[in-house]
Amino acid sequence: MNRCRGVALGLILLAVGAGAALAVQPDEVLKDPTLESRARVLSKELRCMVCQNQSIDDSDAPLARDLRLLVRERLTAGDSNNQVMDFLVARYGAFVLLKPPFNWHTVGLWLLSPVVLIVGGLALFVMNRRRVTGSSASAVSADGLTADEQARVSKLLQP
């Protein structure tokens, strides 16, 4: 049984990995291995505008292919990595970067998650604290009634 799961998991991982490996088409690859490696590094840092959570290196979308070709075209023309990135950011905005820089435009992207996590943790702490201190302060019995409520129930249940 465990062996079948292992084989199934291996096949799934192989299928997922093969899909990512096929994103860059053979006709896109540059003849110069140095330029190609630079293009691959840049492609892994750029967001596919269609998929939005994949790099253009991993995406099969037509726009990702166009961006990969554009990156290779700019590198072949002699642009540096920074010049290529600046060109794409000027054209598509900072959203094209998978890891946007920390500046006043992107402060929300960087700080919102930790702030929400901290506020949620504090809310859970306060709720737990209230539950613990609230139950002991009101002298609630095991069945959830205060002494006054138990007396009223007992009085009502007497024949």
ZAGUKE-723684 format. One record per residue (C-alpha): residue number from 0; residue in one letter; chain; x, y, z. Coordinates in Angstrom, 3 decimals, always signed. Each point is the difference from the previous one (the first is absolute). Example, Ala and Ser with C-alpha at 12.3 -4.5 7.8 and 13.67 -1.06 7.14 Angstrom:
2
+-----+---------+--------+----------+----------+----------+
| num | residuo | cadena |        x |        y |        z |
+-----+---------+--------+----------+----------+----------+
|   0 |       A |      A |  +12.300 |   -4.500 |   +7.800 |
|   1 |       S |      A |   +1.370 |   +3.440 |   -0.660 |
+-----+---------+--------+----------+----------+----------+
//
This chain:
159
+-----+---------+--------+----------+----------+----------+
| num | residuo | cadena |        x |        y |        z |
+-----+---------+--------+----------+----------+----------+
|   0 |       M |      A |   +0.000 |   +0.000 |   +0.000 |
|   1 |       N |      A |   +2.766 |   +2.484 |   +0.932 |
|   2 |       R |      A |   +1.931 |   -0.990 |   -3.107 |
|   3 |       C |      A |   -2.991 |   +0.911 |   -2.209 |
|   4 |       R |      A |   -0.224 |   +3.403 |   +1.685 |
|   5 |       G |      A |   +3.709 |   +0.554 |   -0.558 |
|   6 |       V |      A |   -0.270 |   -0.882 |   -3.674 |
|   7 |       A |      A |   -3.059 |   +2.222 |   -0.432 |
|   8 |       L |      A |   +1.720 |   +2.902 |   +1.753 |
|   9 |       G |      A |   +3.094 |   -0.481 |   -2.150 |
|  10 |       L |      A |   -2.074 |   +0.059 |   -3.188 |
|  11 |       I |      A |   -1.810 |   +3.148 |   +1.093 |
|  12 |       L |      A |   +3.281 |   +1.756 |   +0.809 |
|  13 |       L |      A |   +1.465 |   -1.118 |   -3.312 |
|  14 |       A |      A |   -3.028 |   +1.327 |   -1.896 |
|  15 |       V |      A |   +0.117 |   +3.352 |   +1.809 |
|  16 |       G |      A |   +3.754 |   +0.338 |   -0.501 |
|  17 |       A |      A |   -0.237 |   -0.926 |   -3.672 |
|  18 |       G |      A |   -2.593 |   +2.714 |   -0.608 |
|  19 |       A |      A |   +2.286 |   +2.675 |   +1.433 |
|  20 |       A |      A |   +2.975 |   -1.285 |   -1.977 |
|  21 |       L |      A |   -1.905 |   +0.287 |   -3.280 |
|  22 |       A |      A |   -0.917 |   +3.684 |   +0.438 |
|  23 |       V |      A |   +3.089 |   +1.304 |   -1.823 |
|  24 |       Q |      A |   -0.283 |   -1.247 |   -3.557 |
|  25 |       P |      A |   +3.056 |   -1.214 |   -1.925 |
|  26 |       D |      A |   -0.396 |   +2.771 |   -2.588 |
|  27 |       E |      A |   +0.349 |   +2.613 |   +2.770 |
|  28 |       V |      A |   +3.369 |   -1.210 |   +1.281 |
|  29 |       L |      A |   +2.935 |   +2.236 |   -0.925 |
|  30 |       K |      A |   +3.095 |   -1.501 |   -1.591 |
|  31 |       D |      A |   +2.303 |   +1.820 |   +2.413 |
|  32 |       P |      A |   -0.145 |   -1.961 |   +3.304 |
|  33 |       T |      A |   +1.004 |   +3.068 |   +2.038 |
|  34 |       L |      A |   -2.839 |   +2.107 |   -1.400 |
|  35 |       E |      A |   -2.406 |   -2.914 |   +0.398 |
|  36 |       S |      A |   +0.896 |   -0.441 |   +3.663 |
|  37 |       R |      A |   -0.497 |   +3.758 |   +0.569 |
|  38 |       A |      A |   -3.350 |   -0.215 |   -1.778 |
|  39 |       R |      A |   -1.069 |   -2.922 |   +2.212 |
|  40 |       V |      A |   +1.004 |   +1.873 |   +3.161 |
|  41 |       L |      A |   -2.011 |   +3.047 |   -1.096 |
|  42 |       S |      A |   -2.956 |   -2.138 |   -1.070 |
|  43 |       K |      A |   -0.194 |   -1.535 |   +3.467 |
|  44 |       E |      A |   -0.278 |   +3.475 |   +1.546 |
|  45 |       L |      A |   -2.830 |   +1.211 |   -2.264 |
|  46 |       R |      A |   -3.689 |   -0.668 |   +0.624 |
|  47 |       C |      A |   -2.247 |   -1.403 |   -2.694 |
|  48 |       M |      A |   -2.699 |   +2.649 |   -0.403 |
|  49 |       V |      A |   -2.551 |   -2.698 |   -0.889 |
|  50 |       C |      A |   +0.781 |   -2.621 |   +2.674 |
|  51 |       Q |      A |   +1.103 |   +2.602 |   +2.581 |
|  52 |       N |      A |   +1.504 |   -2.557 |   +2.389 |
|  53 |       Q |      A |   +2.491 |   -1.500 |   -2.388 |
|  54 |       S |      A |   +3.167 |   +1.310 |   -1.482 |
|  55 |       I |      A |   +0.133 |   +0.422 |   -3.763 |
|  56 |       D |      A |   +2.620 |   -2.761 |   +0.055 |
|  57 |       D |      A |   -2.610 |   -2.462 |   +1.319 |
|  58 |       S |      A |   -3.075 |   +1.226 |   -1.876 |
|  59 |       D |      A |   -1.365 |   -1.360 |   -3.265 |
|  60 |       A |      A |   -2.165 |   +3.071 |   -0.619 |
|  61 |       P |      A |   +0.529 |   +1.773 |   -3.346 |
|  62 |       L |      A |   +0.762 |   +3.288 |   +1.781 |
|  63 |       A |      A |   +2.693 |   -1.725 |   +2.077 |
|  64 |       R |      A |   +1.560 |   -1.281 |   -3.220 |
|  65 |       D |      A |   -0.064 |   +3.526 |   -1.427 |
|  66 |       L |      A |   +1.702 |   +1.330 |   +3.126 |
|  67 |       R |      A |   +2.643 |   -2.750 |   -0.114 |
|  68 |       L |      A |   +0.711 |   +0.898 |   -3.622 |
|  69 |       L |      A |   +0.139 |   +3.700 |   +0.896 |
|  70 |       V |      A |   +2.504 |   -0.699 |   +2.780 |
|  71 |       R |      A |   +2.184 |   -1.983 |   -2.395 |
|  72 |       E |      A |   -0.317 |   +2.700 |   -2.646 |
|  73 |       R |      A |   +1.133 |   +2.709 |   +2.445 |
|  74 |       L |      A |   +2.913 |   -2.134 |   +1.227 |
|  75 |       T |      A |   +1.091 |   -0.715 |   -3.571 |
|  76 |       A |      A |   -0.124 |   +3.755 |   -0.690 |
|  77 |       G |      A |   +2.556 |   +0.491 |   +2.778 |
|  78 |       D |      A |   -2.154 |   +1.122 |   +2.936 |
|  79 |       S |      A |   +1.126 |   -0.844 |   +3.519 |
|  80 |       N |      A |   -2.249 |   -1.947 |   +2.357 |
|  81 |       N |      A |   -0.933 |   +3.244 |   +1.787 |
|  82 |       Q |      A |   -0.832 |   +1.726 |   -3.286 |
|  83 |       V |      A |   -2.286 |   -2.881 |   -1.005 |
|  84 |       M |      A |   -1.768 |   +0.075 |   +3.378 |
|  85 |       D |      A |   -0.336 |   +3.802 |   -0.113 |
|  86 |       F |      A |   -1.458 |   -0.204 |   -3.518 |
|  87 |       L |      A |   -2.588 |   -2.577 |   +1.060 |
|  88 |       V |      A |   -0.919 |   +1.877 |   +3.195 |
|  89 |       A |      A |   -0.407 |   +3.221 |   -2.009 |
|  90 |       R |      A |   -2.220 |   -1.839 |   -2.459 |
|  91 |       Y |      A |   -2.101 |   -2.176 |   +2.360 |
|  92 |       G |      A |   +0.494 |   +1.541 |   +3.449 |
|  93 |       A |      A |   +1.509 |   -1.521 |   +3.150 |
|  94 |       F |      A |   -2.667 |   -2.739 |   -0.098 |
|  95 |       V |      A |   +2.102 |   -1.798 |   -2.627 |
|  96 |       L |      A |   +2.599 |   -0.766 |   +2.699 |
|  97 |       L |      A |   -0.557 |   -3.163 |   +2.039 |
|  98 |       K |      A |   +1.866 |   +1.614 |   +2.915 |
|  99 |       P |      A |   -0.825 |   +3.708 |   -0.103 |
| 100 |       P |      A |   +2.462 |   +2.354 |   +1.716 |
| 101 |       F |      A |   -0.813 |   +1.404 |   +3.437 |
| 102 |       N |      A |   -1.022 |   +3.634 |   -0.531 |
| 103 |       W |      A |   -2.936 |   +2.228 |   +0.866 |
| 104 |       H |      A |   -2.021 |   -1.332 |   -2.974 |
| 105 |       T |      A |   +0.328 |   -3.607 |   +1.156 |
| 106 |       V |      A |   +0.030 |   +0.408 |   +3.784 |
| 107 |       G |      A |   -3.495 |   -1.497 |   +0.202 |
| 108 |       L |      A |   +1.114 |   -3.147 |   -1.805 |
| 109 |       W |      A |   +2.875 |   -0.512 |   +2.399 |
| 110 |       L |      A |   -1.579 |   +1.002 |   +3.312 |
| 111 |       L |      A |   -3.658 |   -1.026 |   -0.299 |
| 112 |       S |      A |   +0.576 |   -3.711 |   +0.619 |
| 113 |       P |      A |   +2.105 |   +0.391 |   +3.171 |
| 114 |       V |      A |   -2.416 |   +2.622 |   +1.367 |
| 115 |       V |      A |   -3.020 |   -2.263 |   -0.587 |
| 116 |       L |      A |   +1.852 |   -2.913 |   +1.603 |
| 117 |       I |      A |   +0.911 |   +2.050 |   +3.093 |
| 118 |       V |      A |   -3.514 |   +1.457 |   +0.377 |
| 119 |       G |      A |   -1.554 |   -3.453 |   -0.376 |
| 120 |       G |      A |   +2.369 |   -1.457 |   +2.588 |
| 121 |       L |      A |   -0.805 |   +2.791 |   +2.441 |
| 122 |       A |      A |   -3.745 |   -0.487 |   -0.559 |
| 123 |       L |      A |   +0.305 |   -3.730 |   +0.728 |
| 124 |       F |      A |   +2.060 |   +0.727 |   +3.119 |
| 125 |       V |      A |   -2.554 |   +2.526 |   +1.291 |
| 126 |       M |      A |   -2.943 |   -2.340 |   -0.719 |
| 127 |       N |      A |   +1.718 |   -2.884 |   +1.776 |
| 128 |       R |      A |   +0.925 |   +2.226 |   +2.940 |
| 129 |       R |      A |   -3.586 |   +1.249 |   +0.354 |
| 130 |       R |      A |   -1.356 |   -3.541 |   -0.109 |
| 131 |       V |      A |   +2.386 |   -1.201 |   +2.715 |
| 132 |       T |      A |   -0.427 |   +3.011 |   +2.319 |
| 133 |       G |      A |   -3.713 |   +0.423 |   -0.751 |
| 134 |       S |      A |   -0.957 |   -3.543 |   +1.015 |
| 135 |       S |      A |   +1.774 |   +0.148 |   +3.344 |
| 136 |       A |      A |   -1.201 |   +3.519 |   +0.842 |
| 137 |       S |      A |   -3.720 |   -0.704 |   -0.415 |
| 138 |       A |      A |   +0.138 |   -3.276 |   +2.003 |
| 139 |       V |      A |   -1.710 |   -2.056 |   -2.687 |
| 140 |       S |      A |   -0.763 |   -3.567 |   +1.037 |
| 141 |       A |      A |   +0.789 |   -3.090 |   -2.047 |
| 142 |       D |      A |   -3.353 |   +0.137 |   -1.797 |
| 143 |       G |      A |   +0.531 |   +3.647 |   -1.009 |
| 144 |       L |      A |   -2.308 |   +1.694 |   +2.553 |
| 145 |       T |      A |   +0.874 |   +2.537 |   +2.652 |
| 146 |       A |      A |   -1.057 |   -0.577 |   +3.623 |
| 147 |       D |      A |   -2.974 |   +2.377 |   -0.397 |
| 148 |       E |      A |   -1.155 |   -1.795 |   -3.142 |
| 149 |       Q |      A |   +0.295 |   -3.396 |   +1.708 |
| 150 |       A |      A |   -2.110 |   +1.240 |   +2.908 |
| 151 |       R |      A |   -2.710 |   +1.247 |   -2.383 |
| 152 |       V |      A |   +0.008 |   -3.295 |   -1.915 |
| 153 |       S |      A |   -0.239 |   -1.981 |   +3.230 |
| 154 |       K |      A |   -2.910 |   +2.185 |   +1.173 |
| 155 |       L |      A |   -1.831 |   -0.471 |   -3.292 |
| 156 |       L |      A |   +0.524 |   -3.769 |   -0.008 |
| 157 |       Q |      A |   -1.359 |   -0.522 |   +3.541 |
| 158 |       P |      A |   -3.571 |   -1.387 |   +0.054 |
+-----+---------+--------+----------+----------+----------+
//
